[in-house]
């Protein structure tokens, strides 16, 4: 499988997203898009892409956000979806509607040689929290923006504010040791939870007028499929899934029962909704 050449400190992330985990995300792209689709709508609304603009979509995954940006800037604009995961980009290329002004590139945003001052908008839905050197990464991305360019992305807030991810993990921890803690400066889904850190990174990369809006929403982890779907989704991707890797079947089944018990009180109809909490981050290139 093709992998991008990237910044040496990003090697672990590149390997992760091109391995079994990246393939699992690609395989679940349809249900994940139902779960995360409302967040894409919020991002589009705040980022305000305009017809004729050129957009970079960082960490585009299976391409739904790139397609949305391309529709917003069509017919004369252009959206470039960038990701390190070949499994997800394969999905993106096969799923993107024909005729839209977009392209996808397998590349590490930290070192990709963008044409300087050639884009109007830099955007991302949960694709920028995995850089080993985020200041260098955002500095490289900023060079791709015009002087009038702007930034808009969403990232997760603190784990305790995201029980849709953490409640299943706490249920699993009744049966397995806790995973080693991830440092606040290390790449990962919560790497941009700290408002102070995000401000420091973006200012260090040369962005100005940085603003961070806290935004809460209900995350239906069943995606309308009932309690069984919520449990299975928690076991397939996310922190609960990672915590169970390598453990025997009997431990898996015990953890599964605990997840079910934890989630059951949240079942309403066919939905299992728990709180999600994000930052909506905007800035100007300078």
C-alpha positions as CSV (number, residue, x, y, z in Angstrom):
1,X,0.0,0.0,0.0
2,X,1.2,3.5,-0.9
3,X,2.2,5.7,2.0
4,X,3.1,9.4,1.9
5,X,6.6,10.5,2.6
6,X,6.3,12.8,5.5
7,X,7.9,14.5,8.5
8,X,9.9,11.9,10.4
9,X,8.1,12.7,13.6
10,X,4.8,11.9,12.0
11,X,5.9,8.4,11.0
12,X,3.8,6.7,13.8
13,X,0.7,8.5,12.7
14,X,1.2,7.7,9.1
15,X,1.7,4.1,9.9
16,X,-1.4,4.0,12.1
17,X,-3.7,5.6,9.5
18,X,-2.4,3.2,6.8
19,X,-2.8,0.1,8.9
20,X,-5.8,-1.8,10.2
21,X,-7.1,1.2,12.1
22,X,-7.2,3.4,9.0
23,X,-8.9,0.6,7.1
24,X,-11.6,0.3,9.9
25,X,-12.3,4.0,9.6
26,X,-12.6,3.7,5.8
27,X,-14.9,0.7,6.2
28,X,-17.1,2.7,8.6
29,X,-17.1,5.9,6.5
30,X,-20.9,5.8,5.9
31,X,-21.9,5.5,9.6
32,X,-19.2,7.9,10.7
33,X,-20.5,10.5,8.3
34,X,-24.0,10.2,9.8
35,X,-22.4,10.7,13.2
36,X,-20.1,13.6,12.3
37,X,-22.2,15.1,9.5
38,X,-23.8,17.8,11.7
39,X,-20.3,18.9,12.7
40,X,-19.4,19.3,9.1
41,X,-22.4,21.6,8.7
42,X,-21.3,23.7,11.6
43,X,-17.8,23.9,10.1
44,X,-19.0,25.0,6.7
45,X,-21.3,27.6,8.3
46,X,-18.4,29.1,10.3
47,X,-15.7,28.8,7.6
48,X,-18.0,30.5,5.1
49,X,-16.5,29.2,1.8
50,X,-17.5,31.4,-1.1
51,X,-18.0,30.6,-4.8
52,X,-14.7,30.9,-6.7
53,X,-12.5,30.3,-3.6
54,X,-9.8,27.7,-3.3
55,X,-9.9,25.5,-0.2
56,X,-7.5,23.1,1.5
57,X,-9.3,20.4,3.6
58,X,-6.7,18.9,6.0
59,X,-7.2,15.4,7.2
60,X,-10.1,15.0,4.8
61,X,-10.5,11.2,5.4
62,X,-13.1,9.7,3.1
63,X,-13.8,13.1,1.5
64,X,-17.3,14.1,2.7
65,X,-16.0,17.5,3.8
66,X,-14.0,18.1,0.7
67,X,-17.1,17.4,-1.4
68,X,-19.1,19.9,0.7
69,X,-16.4,22.5,0.3
70,X,-16.2,21.8,-3.5
71,X,-20.0,22.3,-3.8
72,X,-19.8,25.6,-1.9
73,X,-17.0,27.0,-4.1
74,X,-18.2,25.6,-7.5
75,X,-18.1,26.1,-10.3
76,X,-15.0,28.3,-10.4
77,X,-13.4,27.4,-7.1
78,X,-11.5,24.3,-6.1
79,X,-11.2,22.1,-3.0
80,X,-8.1,20.0,-2.3
81,X,-8.5,17.1,0.2
82,X,-5.3,16.2,1.9
83,X,-4.7,13.1,4.1
84,X,-2.0,10.6,5.1
85,X,-4.4,7.6,4.9
86,X,-4.5,5.7,1.6
87,X,-7.4,3.5,2.7
88,X,-9.5,6.6,3.4
89,X,-8.4,8.5,0.3
90,X,-9.3,5.4,-1.9
91,X,-12.8,5.8,-0.5
92,X,-12.8,9.5,-1.1
93,X,-11.8,9.1,-4.7
94,X,-14.5,6.4,-5.4
95,X,-17.3,8.3,-3.6
96,X,-16.8,11.9,-4.8
97,X,-19.4,12.9,-7.3
98,X,-18.1,13.5,-10.8
99,X,-17.8,17.0,-12.1
100,X,-17.0,18.8,-8.9
101,X,-13.9,21.0,-8.8
102,X,-11.9,18.9,-6.3
103,X,-8.8,16.6,-6.0
104,X,-7.3,14.4,-3.3
105,X,-3.7,14.1,-2.5
106,X,-1.9,11.6,-0.3
107,X,0.5,13.8,1.7
108,X,1.7,15.0,5.1
109,X,0.6,18.6,5.5
110,X,3.7,19.3,7.6
111,X,6.0,19.0,4.6
112,X,3.8,19.0,1.5
113,X,5.1,21.6,-1.0
114,X,2.0,23.7,-1.5
115,X,2.1,26.5,-4.1
116,X,2.7,29.6,-2.0
117,X,-0.2,32.0,-1.6
118,X,-2.6,30.0,-3.7
119,X,-5.5,29.2,-1.4
120,X,-8.2,31.3,0.3
121,X,-9.3,29.0,3.1
122,X,-7.7,26.3,5.2
123,X,-10.2,24.1,6.9
124,X,-10.4,20.8,8.8
125,X,-12.9,18.6,10.6
126,X,-10.8,16.8,13.3
127,X,-7.8,16.5,11.0
128,X,-5.2,18.7,12.6
129,X,-4.7,17.3,16.1
130,X,-2.2,14.6,15.0
131,X,0.9,16.7,14.1
132,X,4.0,16.0,16.0
133,X,5.2,19.6,15.4
134,X,2.0,21.5,15.0
135,X,3.7,24.9,14.8
136,X,5.8,23.8,11.8
137,X,2.7,22.1,10.3
138,X,0.5,25.2,10.5
139,X,3.3,27.4,9.3
140,X,3.6,25.3,6.2
141,X,-0.1,25.4,5.7
142,X,-0.2,29.2,6.2
143,X,2.3,29.7,3.5
144,X,-0.2,28.1,1.1
145,X,-2.7,30.8,2.0
146,X,-3.1,34.2,0.3
147,X,-2.4,37.2,2.5
148,X,-6.2,37.6,2.8
149,X,-6.6,33.9,3.6
150,X,-8.3,32.5,6.6
151,X,-8.5,29.4,8.8
152,X,-11.5,27.4,10.1
153,X,-11.4,24.0,11.8
154,X,-13.1,22.0,14.6
155,X,-11.4,19.9,17.3
156,X,-12.5,18.1,20.4
157,X,-12.5,19.8,23.8
158,X,-11.5,17.9,27.0
159,X,-12.3,14.2,27.3
160,X,-14.5,14.7,30.3
161,X,-16.7,17.0,28.2
162,X,-17.1,14.2,25.6
163,X,-18.9,11.3,27.3
164,X,-20.0,9.9,24.0
165,X,-16.3,8.7,23.7
166,X,-15.4,8.4,27.3
167,X,-18.4,6.5,28.8
168,X,-17.8,3.3,26.7
169,X,-14.0,3.6,27.6
170,X,-14.8,3.8,31.4
171,X,-17.0,0.7,31.0
172,X,-14.1,-1.1,29.3
173,X,-11.7,-0.1,32.1
174,X,-13.6,-2.3,34.5
175,X,-12.0,-5.2,32.7
176,X,-8.6,-4.1,31.3
177,X,-5.8,-1.9,32.5
178,X,-5.9,1.8,31.6
179,X,-4.0,2.7,28.5
180,X,-0.9,4.9,29.1
181,X,-1.9,8.5,29.5
182,X,-1.3,10.7,26.4
183,X,0.6,13.9,27.2
184,X,-1.1,17.2,26.6
185,X,1.4,18.0,23.9
186,X,1.3,14.6,22.2
187,X,-0.7,13.9,19.0
188,X,-4.1,12.5,19.5
189,X,-7.9,13.3,19.3
190,X,-7.7,15.6,22.4
191,X,-4.4,17.2,21.6
192,X,-6.1,20.6,20.9
193,X,-8.5,20.5,23.9
194,X,-6.5,23.3,25.6
195,X,-7.5,26.7,24.4
196,X,-4.2,28.1,25.5
197,X,-2.2,25.6,23.5
198,X,-4.2,26.1,20.3
199,X,-3.7,29.9,20.6
200,X,0.0,29.4,21.2
201,X,0.3,27.1,18.2
202,X,-1.6,29.3,15.7
203,X,0.1,32.5,16.9
204,X,3.5,30.7,16.7
205,X,2.7,29.7,13.1
206,X,1.9,33.3,12.2
207,X,-1.9,33.4,12.3
208,X,-3.7,36.4,13.7
209,X,-7.2,37.1,15.1
210,X,-7.5,33.6,16.5
211,X,-11.0,32.9,18.0
212,X,-12.2,29.8,19.7
213,X,-15.9,29.1,20.2
214,X,-17.0,26.3,22.5
215,X,-19.9,24.3,20.9
216,X,-21.9,21.4,22.4
217,X,-24.0,18.9,20.6
218,X,-25.7,15.6,21.1
219,X,-23.9,12.6,19.5
220,X,-26.2,9.7,18.6
221,X,-23.6,6.9,18.8
222,X,-26.3,4.5,17.7
223,X,-26.9,6.6,14.5
224,X,-30.5,5.6,14.7
225,X,-29.8,1.9,15.0
226,X,-30.6,1.2,18.6
227,X,-28.6,0.0,21.6
228,X,-26.9,-2.9,19.7
229,X,-25.6,-0.5,17.1
230,X,-24.3,1.9,19.8
231,X,-22.4,-0.9,21.5
232,X,-20.9,-2.3,18.3
233,X,-19.8,1.2,17.2
234,X,-18.0,1.7,20.4
235,X,-16.2,-1.6,20.0
236,X,-15.1,-1.0,16.4
237,X,-13.3,2.4,16.6
238,X,-12.5,5.0,19.2
239,X,-10.8,4.7,22.6
240,X,-12.8,1.8,23.9
241,X,-11.8,-0.2,20.9
242,X,-8.1,0.7,21.3
243,X,-8.2,-0.3,25.0
244,X,-9.5,-3.8,24.2
245,X,-6.9,-4.6,21.5
246,X,-5.0,-7.7,22.3
247,X,-7.3,-8.9,25.0
248,X,-8.9,-12.4,25.0
249,X,-12.5,-13.1,23.8
250,X,-13.9,-13.5,27.3
251,X,-12.6,-10.1,28.3
252,X,-14.0,-8.6,25.1
253,X,-17.5,-10.1,25.9
254,X,-17.4,-8.9,29.5
255,X,-16.4,-5.4,28.4
256,X,-19.2,-5.5,25.8
257,X,-21.7,-6.3,28.5
258,X,-20.5,-3.4,30.6
259,X,-20.7,-1.0,27.6
260,X,-24.3,-2.1,27.0
261,X,-25.2,-1.5,30.7
262,X,-23.5,1.9,30.6
263,X,-25.3,3.0,27.4
264,X,-28.8,1.5,28.1
265,X,-30.0,4.5,30.2
266,X,-29.4,6.8,27.3
267,X,-31.6,4.8,24.8
268,X,-34.5,6.8,23.5
269,X,-36.3,5.2,20.7
270,X,-33.5,4.0,18.4
271,X,-31.1,6.7,19.5
272,X,-28.3,6.7,22.1
273,X,-27.3,10.3,22.5
274,X,-24.5,11.5,24.7
275,X,-22.8,14.9,24.8
276,X,-20.1,15.9,22.4
277,X,-18.0,19.1,22.9
278,X,-15.9,20.8,20.3
279,X,-14.0,24.0,19.6
280,X,-14.8,26.0,16.5
281,X,-11.5,27.7,15.7
282,X,-11.1,30.6,13.2
283,X,-8.2,32.8,12.4
284,X,-6.7,35.0,9.6
285,X,-3.4,34.3,7.7
286,X,-2.1,37.7,8.6
